[in-house]
Amino acid sequence: VSAMSAAMLSLGERIATELGRGFLDEVYIHGDEGYVLLMASGNEAVLTVLARGKAKLGLVLLEMRRAVGDLEELVG
């Protein structure tokens, strides 16, 4: 899962750059059973979250941003 997450985030960053969309914030995949959300934590880590289809994405993304901030403080 970690290798796939890193590859997806890298591809998202490349697409955002090539299409002039600026810095990539997150990548999310919506499937029949729910979501896979990816967010970079510094240059070396990716936070990957699995969420149900009925999840409130705004709240999930808010918590992910908080978690990434906490991780970046710990890893420094």
MOPAC internal coordinates of N, CA, C and O (Angstrom, degrees):
PM7 1SCF
backbone

  N    0.0000 0     0.00 0     0.00 0    0    0    0
  C    1.4495 1     0.00 0     0.00 0    1    0    0
  C    1.5270 1   110.45 1     0.00 0    2    1    0
  O    1.2310 1   120.23 1   141.62 1    3    2    1
  N    1.3252 1   117.17 1   -38.38 1    3    2    1
  C    1.4638 1   118.96 1  -177.86 1    5    3    2
  C    1.5276 1   111.82 1   -64.79 1    6    5    3
  O    1.2310 1   120.17 1   140.13 1    7    6    5
  N    1.3221 1   117.28 1   -39.87 1    7    6    5
  C    1.4693 1   119.90 1   179.24 1    9    7    6
  C    1.5246 1   111.04 1   -66.51 1   10    9    7
  O    1.2310 1   120.31 1   138.62 1   11   10    9
  N    1.3317 1   117.01 1   -41.38 1   11   10    9
  C    1.4715 1   120.22 1   178.48 1   13   11   10
  C    1.5247 1   110.55 1   -65.10 1   14   13   11
  O    1.2310 1   120.24 1   139.17 1   15   14   13
  N    1.3297 1   117.14 1   -40.83 1   15   14   13
  C    1.4661 1   121.04 1   179.64 1   17   15   14
  C    1.5191 1   111.02 1   -62.52 1   18   17   15
  O    1.2310 1   120.61 1   133.91 1   19   18   17
  N    1.3233 1   116.45 1   -46.09 1   19   18   17
  C    1.4615 1   120.36 1   179.37 1   21   19   18
  C    1.5259 1   111.11 1   -62.95 1   22   21   19
  O    1.2310 1   120.38 1   139.63 1   23   22   21
  N    1.3329 1   116.87 1   -40.37 1   23   22   21
  C    1.4681 1   120.70 1   179.24 1   25   23   22
  C    1.5232 1   111.31 1   -65.24 1   26   25   23
  O    1.2310 1   120.17 1   137.24 1   27   26   25
  N    1.3298 1   117.29 1   -42.76 1   27   26   25
  C    1.4703 1   120.68 1   179.45 1   29   27   26
  C    1.5252 1   111.06 1   -64.01 1   30   29   27
  O    1.2310 1   120.31 1   136.96 1   31   30   29
  N    1.3298 1   117.01 1   -43.04 1   31   30   29
  C    1.4572 1   120.26 1   179.70 1   33   31   30
  C    1.5255 1   110.37 1   -64.86 1   34   33   31
  O    1.2310 1   120.28 1   138.38 1   35   34   33
  N    1.3116 1   117.07 1   -41.62 1   35   34   33
  C    1.4607 1   121.13 1   178.32 1   37   35   34
  C    1.5259 1   111.19 1   -62.32 1   38   37   35
  O    1.2310 1   120.43 1   136.48 1   39   38   37
  N    1.3159 1   116.78 1   -43.52 1   39   38   37
  C    1.4614 1   120.91 1   178.02 1   41   39   38
  C    1.5297 1   110.74 1   -63.87 1   42   41   39
  O    1.2310 1   120.28 1   137.73 1   43   42   41
  N    1.3236 1   117.08 1   -42.27 1   43   42   41
  C    1.4634 1   120.75 1   177.56 1   45   43   42
  C    1.5169 1   111.83 1   -60.54 1   46   45   43
  O    1.2310 1   120.57 1   137.91 1   47   46   45
  N    1.3411 1   116.51 1   -42.09 1   47   46   45
  C    1.4650 1   120.52 1   178.10 1   49   47   46
  C    1.5262 1   110.88 1   -62.32 1   50   49   47
  O    1.2310 1   120.89 1   137.79 1   51   50   49
  N    1.3124 1   115.90 1   -42.21 1   51   50   49
  C    1.4698 1   120.48 1   179.75 1   53   51   50
  C    1.5242 1   111.19 1   -64.29 1   54   53   51
  O    1.2310 1   120.34 1   135.75 1   55   54   53
  N    1.3227 1   116.96 1   -44.25 1   55   54   53
  C    1.4637 1   121.20 1   179.45 1   57   55   54
  C    1.5215 1   110.52 1   -63.17 1   58   57   55
  O    1.2310 1   120.30 1   134.28 1   59   58   57
  N    1.3387 1   117.03 1   -45.72 1   59   58   57
  C    1.4657 1   120.76 1   179.93 1   61   59   58
  C    1.5248 1   110.94 1   -59.27 1   62   61   59
  O    1.2310 1   120.55 1   137.73 1   63   62   61
  N    1.3224 1   116.55 1   -42.27 1   63   62   61
  C    1.4616 1   120.86 1   179.27 1   65   63   62
  C    1.5242 1   111.23 1   -66.31 1   66   65   63
  O    1.2310 1   120.41 1   131.40 1   67   66   65
  N    1.3286 1   116.81 1   -48.60 1   67   66   65
  C    1.4670 1   121.30 1  -177.81 1   69   67   66
  C    1.5278 1   112.19 1   -62.22 1   70   69   67
  O    1.2310 1   120.25 1   146.76 1   71   70   69
  N    1.3268 1   117.12 1   -33.24 1   71   70   69
  C    1.4635 1   120.61 1  -178.51 1   73   71   70
  C    1.5279 1   112.87 1   -94.57 1   74   73   71
  O    1.2310 1   120.53 1  -172.05 1   75   74   73
  N    1.3314 1   116.59 1     7.95 1   75   74   73
  C    1.4567 1   120.74 1   176.34 1   77   75   74
  C    1.5173 1   113.98 1    66.87 1   78   77   75
  O    1.2310 1   120.25 1  -144.56 1   79   78   77
  N    1.3201 1   117.13 1    35.44 1   79   78   77
  C    1.4639 1   121.27 1  -178.61 1   81   79   78
  C    1.5162 1   113.14 1   -96.64 1   82   81   79
  O    1.2310 1   119.92 1  -177.42 1   83   82   81
  N    1.3235 1   117.76 1     2.58 1   83   82   81
  C    1.4610 1   121.29 1   178.43 1   85   83   82
  C    1.5185 1   112.60 1    82.11 1   86   85   83
  O    1.2310 1   121.61 1    21.53 1   87   86   85
  N    1.3347 1   114.51 1  -158.47 1   87   86   85
  C    1.4599 1   121.77 1  -176.77 1   89   87   86
  C    1.5245 1   110.33 1   -71.30 1   90   89   87
  O    1.2310 1   120.44 1   -44.18 1   91   90   89
  N    1.3146 1   116.77 1   135.82 1   91   90   89
  C    1.4624 1   122.63 1  -179.74 1   93   91   90
  C    1.5230 1   110.08 1   -77.74 1   94   93   91
  O    1.2310 1   120.17 1   -53.12 1   95   94   93
  N    1.3316 1   117.29 1   126.88 1   95   94   93
  C    1.4624 1   121.88 1   177.22 1   97   95   94
  C    1.5206 1   111.37 1   -89.63 1   98   97   95
  O    1.2310 1   120.73 1   128.66 1   99   98   97
  N    1.3078 1   116.21 1   -51.34 1   99   98   97
  C    1.4617 1   120.23 1  -178.82 1  101   99   98
  C    1.5197 1   110.24 1  -156.28 1  102  101   99
  O    1.2310 1   121.65 1   -16.10 1  103  102  101
  N    1.3304 1   114.44 1   163.90 1  103  102  101
  C    1.4608 1   122.22 1   174.57 1  105  103  102
  C    1.5140 1   106.06 1  -123.56 1  106  105  103
  O    1.2310 1   120.62 1   -45.96 1  107  106  105
  N    1.3200 1   116.42 1   134.04 1  107  106  105
  C    1.4577 1   116.91 1   173.38 1  109  107  106
  C    1.5117 1   110.78 1  -135.49 1  110  109  107
  O    1.2310 1   122.34 1   -35.17 1  111  110  109
  N    1.3279 1   113.12 1   144.83 1  111  110  109
  C    1.4581 1   122.34 1  -178.47 1  113  111  110
  C    1.5143 1   106.65 1  -120.44 1  114  113  111
  O    1.2310 1   120.57 1   -50.80 1  115  114  113
  N    1.3183 1   116.51 1   129.20 1  115  114  113
  C    1.4626 1   121.56 1  -179.56 1  117  115  114
  C    1.5163 1   108.28 1  -110.53 1  118  117  115
  O    1.2310 1   120.85 1   -63.32 1  119  118  117
  N    1.3203 1   115.99 1   116.68 1  119  118  117
  C    1.4547 1   121.59 1   177.96 1  121  119  118
  C    1.5173 1   110.90 1  -117.19 1  122  121  119
  O    1.2310 1   120.27 1    -1.10 1  123  122  121
  N    1.3158 1   117.08 1   178.90 1  123  122  121
  C    1.4666 1   122.19 1   179.96 1  125  123  122
  C    1.5229 1   112.70 1   -56.69 1  126  125  123
  O    1.2310 1   120.38 1   145.43 1  127  126  125
  N    1.3149 1   116.89 1   -34.57 1  127  126  125
  C    1.4618 1   121.60 1  -174.38 1  129  127  126
  C    1.5219 1   113.62 1   -98.29 1  130  129  127
  O    1.2310 1   119.89 1  -179.50 1  131  130  129
  N    1.3274 1   117.81 1     0.50 1  131  130  129
  C    1.4622 1   119.47 1   179.14 1  133  131  130
  C    1.5166 1   112.40 1   140.68 1  134  133  131
  O    1.2310 1   121.41 1    27.31 1  135  134  133
  N    1.3267 1   114.90 1  -152.69 1  135  134  133
  C    1.4601 1   122.24 1  -172.32 1  137  135  134
  C    1.5216 1   111.93 1  -119.87 1  138  137  135
  O    1.2310 1   121.46 1   -28.80 1  139  138  137
  N    1.3278 1   114.81 1   151.20 1  139  138  137
  C    1.4559 1   123.16 1   165.26 1  141  139  138
  C    1.5214 1   104.71 1  -119.63 1  142  141  139
  O    1.2310 1   120.38 1   -58.45 1  143  142  141
  N    1.3363 1   116.88 1   121.55 1  143  142  141
  C    1.4613 1   121.62 1  -178.18 1  145  143  142
  C    1.5185 1   109.29 1  -117.82 1  146  145  143
  O    1.2310 1   120.77 1   -44.35 1  147  146  145
  N    1.3228 1   116.13 1   135.65 1  147  146  145
  C    1.4623 1   122.47 1  -177.99 1  149  147  146
  C    1.5188 1   109.35 1  -125.23 1  150  149  147
  O    1.2310 1   121.04 1   -43.15 1  151  150  149
  N    1.3372 1   115.61 1   136.85 1  151  150  149
  C    1.4559 1   120.71 1   178.48 1  153  151  150
  C    1.5303 1   108.10 1  -144.70 1  154  153  151
  O    1.2310 1   120.45 1   -47.94 1  155  154  153
  N    1.3226 1   116.74 1   132.06 1  155  154  153
  C    1.4613 1   120.43 1   179.38 1  157  155  154
  C    1.5203 1   110.12 1   -70.64 1  158  157  155
  O    1.2310 1   121.50 1   -35.18 1  159  158  157
  N    1.3195 1   114.74 1   144.82 1  159  158  157
  C    1.4635 1   122.13 1   173.18 1  161  159  158
  C    1.5202 1   106.29 1  -125.02 1  162  161  159
  O    1.2310 1   120.80 1   -86.78 1  163  162  161
  N    1.3142 1   116.07 1    93.22 1  163  162  161
  C    1.4562 1   120.36 1  -173.98 1  165  163  162
  C    1.5159 1   110.22 1    72.43 1  166  165  163
  O    1.2310 1   121.09 1    23.48 1  167  166  165
  N    1.3209 1   115.51 1  -156.52 1  167  166  165
  C    1.4661 1   120.48 1  -178.56 1  169  167  166
  C    1.5177 1   113.25 1   -94.28 1  170  169  167
  O    1.2310 1   120.24 1   169.18 1  171  170  169
  N    1.3234 1   117.15 1   -10.82 1  171  170  169
  C    1.4587 1   119.83 1  -170.79 1  173  171  170
  C    1.5197 1   115.38 1  -118.07 1  174  173  171
  O    1.2310 1   119.27 1   176.07 1  175  174  173
  N    1.3309 1   118.99 1    -3.93 1  175  174  173
  C    1.4706 1   119.91 1  -174.75 1  177  175  174
  C    1.5233 1   111.07 1  -135.98 1  178  177  175
  O    1.2310 1   121.37 1   -25.71 1  179  178  177
  N    1.3253 1   114.98 1   154.29 1  179  178  177
  C    1.4617 1   122.57 1   176.99 1  181  179  178
  C    1.5208 1   107.79 1  -130.41 1  182  181  179
  O    1.2310 1   120.46 1   -51.12 1  183  182  181
  N    1.3259 1   116.72 1   128.88 1  183  182  181
  C    1.4599 1   121.38 1   173.39 1  185  183  182
  C    1.5256 1   107.24 1   -91.19 1  186  185  183
  O    1.2310 1   120.51 1   -57.37 1  187  186  185
  N    1.3235 1   116.64 1   122.63 1  187  186  185
  C    1.4613 1   122.81 1   179.79 1  189  187  186
  C    1.5170 1   108.54 1  -116.17 1  190  189  187
  O    1.2310 1   120.60 1   -51.78 1  191  190  189
  N    1.3236 1   116.46 1   128.22 1  191  190  189
  C    1.4643 1   122.28 1  -178.16 1  193  191  190
  C    1.5222 1   109.05 1  -126.09 1  194  193  191
  O    1.2310 1   120.70 1   -44.22 1  195  194  193
  N    1.3204 1   116.28 1   135.78 1  195  194  193
  C    1.4581 1   122.63 1   171.72 1  197  195  194
  C    1.5158 1   107.47 1  -103.74 1  198  197  195
  O    1.2310 1   120.06 1   -51.42 1  199  198  197
  N    1.3325 1   117.49 1   128.58 1  199  198  197
  C    1.4623 1   121.66 1  -178.24 1  201  199  198
  C    1.5261 1   109.79 1  -130.26 1  202  201  199
  O    1.2310 1   121.06 1   -31.09 1  203  202  201
  N    1.3042 1   115.57 1   148.91 1  203  202  201
  C    1.4623 1   121.12 1   177.18 1  205  203  202
  C    1.5214 1   110.43 1   -67.63 1  206  205  203
  O    1.2310 1   120.77 1   -19.87 1  207  206  205
  N    1.3073 1   116.14 1   160.13 1  207  206  205
  C    1.4596 1   121.55 1  -179.70 1  209  207  206
  C    1.5141 1   113.91 1   -61.71 1  210  209  207
  O    1.2310 1   120.25 1   152.34 1  211  210  209
  N    1.3214 1   117.13 1   -27.66 1  211  210  209
  C    1.4650 1   121.02 1  -179.31 1  213  211  210
  C    1.5252 1   113.09 1   -90.80 1  214  213  211
  O    1.2310 1   120.28 1  -176.68 1  215  214  213
  N    1.3186 1   117.07 1     3.32 1  215  214  213
  C    1.4664 1   120.91 1  -178.98 1  217  215  214
  C    1.5262 1   110.38 1   -63.28 1  218  217  215
  O    1.2310 1   120.99 1   -32.54 1  219  218  217
  N    1.3103 1   115.72 1   147.46 1  219  218  217
  C    1.4652 1   121.46 1   175.75 1  221  219  218
  C    1.5259 1   107.11 1   -86.28 1  222  221  219
  O    1.2310 1   121.14 1   -76.52 1  223  222  221
  N    1.3253 1   115.42 1   103.48 1  223  222  221
  C    1.4593 1   120.65 1  -172.45 1  225  223  222
  C    1.5221 1   113.30 1   -59.38 1  226  225  223
  O    1.2310 1   119.97 1   143.87 1  227  226  225
  N    1.3048 1   117.66 1   -36.13 1  227  226  225
  C    1.4638 1   119.98 1   178.63 1  229  227  226
  C    1.5182 1   111.66 1   -58.76 1  230  229  227
  O    1.2310 1   120.56 1   136.05 1  231  230  229
  N    1.3259 1   116.54 1   -43.95 1  231  230  229
  C    1.4633 1   120.62 1   179.04 1  233  231  230
  C    1.5229 1   111.53 1   -69.21 1  234  233  231
  O    1.2310 1   120.64 1   140.20 1  235  234  233
  N    1.3245 1   116.39 1   -39.80 1  235  234  233
  C    1.4675 1   120.01 1   178.53 1  237  235  234
  C    1.5302 1   109.68 1   -62.10 1  238  237  235
  O    1.2310 1   120.14 1   133.39 1  239  238  237
  N    1.3282 1   117.33 1   -46.61 1  239  238  237
  C    1.4632 1   120.92 1  -179.48 1  241  239  238
  C    1.5246 1   111.51 1   -64.78 1  242  241  239
  O    1.2310 1   120.02 1   142.60 1  243  242  241
  N    1.3272 1   117.57 1   -37.40 1  243  242  241
  C    1.4623 1   121.18 1   176.99 1  245  243  242
  C    1.5252 1   110.33 1   -60.98 1  246  245  243
  O    1.2310 1   120.20 1   133.44 1  247  246  245
  N    1.3195 1   117.23 1   -46.56 1  247  246  245
  C    1.4650 1   121.09 1   179.03 1  249  247  246
  C    1.5231 1   111.42 1   -66.06 1  250  249  247
  O    1.2310 1   120.58 1   144.12 1  251  250  249
  N    1.3209 1   116.50 1   -35.88 1  251  250  249
  C    1.4647 1   119.57 1   176.98 1  253  251  250
  C    1.5260 1   110.55 1   -63.65 1  254  253  251
  O    1.2310 1   119.93 1   136.76 1  255  254  253
  N    1.3268 1   117.74 1   -43.24 1  255  254  253
  C    1.4710 1   120.87 1   179.19 1  257  255  254
  C    1.5232 1   110.62 1   -61.65 1  258  257  255
  O    1.2310 1   120.59 1   139.11 1  259  258  257
  N    1.3328 1   116.47 1   -40.89 1  259  258  257
  C    1.4718 1   119.99 1   177.17 1  261  259  258
  C    1.5198 1   110.41 1   -63.09 1  262  261  259
  O    1.2310 1   120.46 1   135.19 1  263  262  261
  N    1.3317 1   116.73 1   -44.81 1  263  262  261
  C    1.4640 1   120.96 1  -179.20 1  265  263  262
  C    1.5271 1   110.91 1   -63.44 1  266  265  263
  O    1.2310 1   120.32 1   138.38 1  267  266  265
  N    1.3289 1   116.98 1   -41.62 1  267  266  265
  C    1.4662 1   120.87 1   178.37 1  269  267  266
  C    1.5255 1   109.93 1   -62.58 1  270  269  267
  O    1.2310 1   120.04 1   138.09 1  271  270  269
  N    1.3209 1   117.53 1   -41.91 1  271  270  269
  C    1.4695 1   120.77 1   176.84 1  273  271  270
  C    1.5194 1   111.64 1   -60.12 1  274  273  271
  O    1.2310 1   120.64 1   136.13 1  275  274  273
  N    1.3244 1   116.39 1   -43.87 1  275  274  273
  C    1.4673 1   120.75 1   178.09 1  277  275  274
  C    1.5276 1   111.10 1   -63.50 1  278  277  275
  O    1.2310 1   120.45 1   136.58 1  279  278  277
  N    1.3346 1   116.74 1   -43.42 1  279  278  277
  C    1.4678 1   120.63 1   179.09 1  281  279  278
  C    1.5268 1   111.50 1   -61.96 1  282  281  279
  O    1.2310 1   120.63 1   137.72 1  283  282  281
  N    1.3207 1   116.39 1   -42.28 1  283  282  281
  C    1.4610 1   120.00 1  -178.90 1  285  283  282
  C    1.5234 1   111.22 1   -65.22 1  286  285  283
  O    1.2310 1   120.11 1   145.07 1  287  286  285
  N    1.3407 1   117.39 1   -34.93 1  287  286  285
  C    1.4644 1   120.60 1   176.20 1  289  287  286
  C    1.5241 1   110.86 1   -66.72 1  290  289  287
  O    1.2310 1   120.41 1   138.81 1  291  290  289
  N    1.3275 1   116.82 1   -41.19 1  291  290  289
  C    1.4647 1   120.83 1  -179.04 1  293  291  290
  C    1.5200 1   112.53 1   -68.73 1  294  293  291
  O    1.2310 1   121.01 1   136.71 1  295  294  293
  N    1.3284 1   115.67 1   -43.29 1  295  294  293
  C    1.4597 1   120.35 1  -176.76 1  297  295  294
  C    1.5207 1   110.93 1   -79.30 1  298  297  295
  O    1.2310 1   121.46 1   145.93 1  299  298  297
  N    1.3435 1   114.81 1   -34.07 1  299  298  297
  C    1.4479 1   122.58 1   175.48 1  301  299  298
  C    1.4606 1   115.60 1    61.51 1  302  301  299
  O    1.2310 1   120.10 1   180.00 1  303  302  301

